[in-house]
Amino acid sequence: MKPVILLVGRLPGVVENVARALEDLPVEWLGAHDREEVERQLDTEPAIACVVIGAGLDDRIRGDLIGVIASRRPDLTIHLKDRASGPGGMAGFARRVVEIALPELNAR
């Protein structure tokens, strides 16, 4: 079973774009766009290995999501993308997260 990376972001095409750009990585990408969707994904997908939160969300929302994720799944690492790299930087950021958070995949 492939590890699942939960991508949380405001832009609707982010999951498809990241998945397409990073199809060489042995992971499955799962998306969420709001708190309810994040809660549903955390409650129904046990294979989530880590969470990447995009920079397009307001800081209050990002903070709220961190609290939700940490309370429901304290085993997960949470990674916040910077704003400076813009939406185009999401794929590169997600790749670095996977390489760091899931080092066992680098041994393939």
Secondary structure, DSSP 8 states (H G I E B T S, - for coil): ---EEEEE-SSTTHHHHHHHHTTTSS-EEEEE-SHHHHHHHHHH-TTEEEEEE-TTS-HHHHHHHHHHHHHH-TTSEEEE--STT-GGGHHHHHHHHHHHH-GGGGG-
